[in-house]
Amino acid sequence: MKPTTKRRRSAAATKSPSTPDGSPTILQFRIFLKDVSPMVWRRVQVPSTMTLREFHGVLQVVMGWESIHLYQFVIRTVRYGSWETAANSPKVELDDLKLRKGSRFLYEYDLNIPWEHEIRLEERGNVKPETRYPNCPGGDGNCPQEDCGGPKGWMWRQDNAFGYEMVEDLATTVALFQEISDTNSFAMMHDPDRWEEFRETLERIDQRVSWQGQPFERRNVNERLRQGDHLVLMHQQM
């Protein structure tokens, strides 16, 4: 009978701690996007009762993705994610995964050319009455564009966003405004050929600016979480 008692105690010891009032433990994770530079990372705090499907939605919001591709988590070699991938259901709660402080796992988004996110459990804590969860207390780095060719495509765009062509287009734009200033007239804008050239130049500049990705704004991220955007994105796939 003694071995049985020991097994029962061991099983009880592996359960995640709970707060005295019965509220769920808060898990703090750090996420960073692999194979890109400069570093793109986020920190999130979520209830331990949150499912992986909901956590997927949270990651989409805090990273800046649009949830238009398939996804999967790889935790101890077990896959959870979109049903099209034949992975296990992501309805499992984070608490049931028995993650320890320092545990790491993988989150992949857009499985054609995967964006790999390494996720590490930093802390377990109690609910803070003044904080609404999920919560994003920090992060840095722009989110890449969707469908830009994965990390390699993103790095190429970073390297070329302000290349020679951008400098040339900016110089053309400056020259145009200088002409308008010198002549004190917008007459050149009535020239169809010159107007079309100017329009195309602005489009190229705008496109290269978009290559910089979506800037991270913590307040905006937390506002979206409070509005429940993650509960929409956890289902949205195309």
N, C-alpha and C positions, 0 to 999 in steps of 0.2 A: 504493500500500500504506500510506502514512503516514496518510491520512484514516481508514482502517480501524482502525489502531492507536489513534488518538485516540478513536474511538468506543468501542472496547473499554475503554480506560482510564476514559472517562466513565461507562460503565455500571457498572464496578466501583466507582467512587467513590460511586455513589448507594446502594450497599448499606449497611444499618444496621450500625453497629459491633458487634462481639461481644467478649466478655471473653476473656482469654488462655486460660482453661481450657475455652472452648467453650460456656459457659453463656449463656443468652439475656440480652440487654440488658434492663434494667428501665426501663419507661416510667412517668413520673409525670404524671398528668393532674389538672387541676382542673375540676370540674363545677359549674355553677350553674344553678338553675332560673329560667327567664325569666318576666318579667311578674308577679312576686310580691314582696311586701314584708311583713316584713323579709326580707333575703336568705337564701336556702337554698342552701348550697354544701357540696361534699365534695372531698376530695383522695384519690386512689388511686394505688397503685403496682402494676403488673402486668408479667408477662414479655412481651417483644415477640413471643413465639411464641403468645400467646393469640389465639384467634379472636374475631371480632366477636360471635358467638353467646355465647361464654363471657363476653365483656366485658359484654354485655347482662345476663347473670345477676349479674355483679358490681355493675353499676349498680343493679339492683333491690334488692340487699342493702344497699348503702351508702346509697342514698336512703331506703329504707324502703317501697318499693312491694311489691305482692303478685304481680306478673307474671300478671295475669288479663286483660290486653288485648294487642292487637297492638302492634308496635313497628317502628321503622326508624331507620337511620342515614343521614344525607345527607352525603356526603364528596365534595367537588369535583363537586357536582351529581349524583353517582351514588348511588342508593339501595340499601341492603342491609337485609334484615330479614325479617319474617314472610312465609312463602310466599304467604299470602292477599292480600298487597298487591302481588303481581307484582314485588317488588323482587329484586335480586340476592341470591344465597345469602350468609348471614352467616358461612359457614365460612372465609372469608378471614382470614389471620393479620394482626395489627396490623403486623407487620414488612413485609408485602407492600404496605402502603398508602404506604410511603415518607414518613411524616410527619416534618416538620422541627420543631425547637423553635419554639414559638409557633403552630404550626398549629392551626386551629380547625375544628370540625365540629359537626353537629347530631345530637342523639339525641331522637327523638320517641316518647312512650309514650302509649297510649290515643288512637288516631287519630280517634275520634269528636269529642272535644274535646281536642286534643293538649296534653300537657305537654311543652314544649320545653326541652331541656337543652343549654346551650352547653358544649362540651368543648374544653379547650385543653391541648396538650402542653407541660408546663412544663420537664421535664428528661429526659435520658437518663442512665442510670447503670449501675453494676455491681451484681451480686447481693451483698447483705450477708449473711454466714453466719448472723448472729443474727436475721435477719428472715424471716418466712414470707410467701410471696406467694400470692395477692394480699393487699395490705395497705392499710389505711385509716389514714393518719397524722393526719388532721384533718378538721374539718367543723363546720358550725353550721346551726341552723335546723330546725324541725320539718317532717317530711314531711307534705304534705296528705293528707286522706282520699281513698281511691279513690271514684270516681263522685260527686264533690261539685260537678260542674259546671265543671271546669277552673279556670284562674287567676281568672276573674271570680267564680265561685261560691265559691272558697276565700277570696278577699279579702272577699266579703260576709259569710262566716261569721266571719272574723277581726274584722270591724267590729261584728258583732252578738252575738258570744259572751258578752260581759259588758254587754249593753244593759239597758234598763229591765226587761224580762221576767226576766232573770237576777237582778237586784237584788231584784225583788219575790218571786221564789221563794226566794231566800236569806233574806229577811226572814221569810217564812212558816215556813221551817224553824227559824230561830232562835227565833221565837215559840213554836213547838211544844215545843222542848227547854226553853225557859224555863218553860213551863207544867208540864212534867214535873218540873222542878227545884223549882218553887214548891210544888206539891202533894205532892211526894215520892211520886208514884203514876203508874203507866202505864195508868190506867183509860181514858183517852181513846183508847188504841190498840185498845180493844175495841169502839169505836164504828165500825161498818162504813163509814159515810159519811166520817168524818174520816180513817180509815185509808186509804181509797181516794184521798182528796185528797192525803194525805201521800205515798203511793206515786207518784202521778202527778207531784207536785212533784219528787221525787227523780229520776224518769226524765227530766224536762225538764232538770234540772241536769246529769245524767250525759251527756245528748245534747250540751249546749252545751260541756261540758268536752271531749268527743270532737272538737268543731269545731277544737280547737287542734292536731290532728294528732298524728303519731307523733314523740315526742322523739328527737333524735339522741344515741346513746350509743356512743362510739367503741369501748369495750371489748366491748360486746355485738355490734357490727358485725364486729369482727375475730374474735370467737369463732365467729360464724356462717360467716364466710369459711373459718376453719380446719376447720369441720365439713363444708364443701362445699355449703352451702345454695345457692350461686350455680350449681352444676352441676345442681341440681334446677330452679331458677327459670328457667334459660336455655331450658328446654323447656316450662314450664308456661304454658298460655294457655287461656282459656275463651271 
